[in-house]
């Protein structure tokens, strides 16, 4: 049975802290804001130690847990604006 976000954060409270930090992230209104840059430099390196195959807690060592946490936290970030990430070629 797949683990829920609530179950995951009960096991590893730092996941909830990371989610809250992502929700608090703001587009400062400069020339551009790149959520992907913020994600890959600030959030994903921390996430890798909390959930997925390299998690400190064995209960969270699965691709299902990783995917759920990745999606939940990434979606909490503001959208990209004015960067080269969006629109992606062929999609925009």
N, C-alpha and C positions, 0 to 999 in steps of 0.2 A: 504494500500500500504506500502511495506517495505521501511524503511529508508535507504539511502545510506551512505557510509562512509563519503562522503563530507558533507552531511546534518548533520550527527552526530557530526563531528568535528566543524561545524559552531555553533552548540548548546553548545558543551562542548570542548573548545580548548585544555583542558588538555589531551584529548584522543590523539590528534596529537602530543603533547609533549611526551607522553608515548610511542607512536609508534616510534618517532625519537630517543628516548633514547634506545629502543630495537634495532633499526637499528645500532646504534653506539656501541652497546655491542660487545666486541671482545673476542674470544677464545685466552687467553693469552699464550697458548702453553705449559702449565704445563702438569702434568701426565694425566690429563683428563679435560674435560669441560662438564658440565651437564646443558643443556638448561632447563630441567625440574626443577632442583633445583633453578636456577636463576629465572625462571618464577614464581614458587610458593612462593618464599621468597621475591622477589623484585617487580614484576610487577602485579601479580594477586591481592594482597591485595589492591593496589591502584585502579585497574580496578573495583573492586567490588563497590566502592563508586561513580564511574563515569558513569556506565552503568549497566543495568539489574535491578532486582527487588529492590535493595537497592540504586539505583542511586539518587543523589541529585536532578537532573533535572527530573521532571515527564515525559517529552517527551521521555526519554531514558529508561524508566522502562518496558522493554520487553525482552523476551528471544531471540527474533530475533536480537535486538540491541546488546545484550550481546554476542551472538554467532558470529556476524560479527566482533565486536571489539576484542574478544578473538582470533579468527583465524588470523585476520590482524596483531595484535601485536605479538602473539606467533610466527607466521611464520617469523617475522622480526629478531628473535634471531638466532645466529649461531646454527648449528646442534650439537647435543651431539657427544662427541668423547671420547672414552676410559672409559666411565662410565658404570654402570650396567643397565642403562635404555635401551640400544640398543646393540645388537638386542634383541627385545622382544622374549621370549620363543615361539617357533612355527612359528615365522615370519622371523627369520634371517637365 
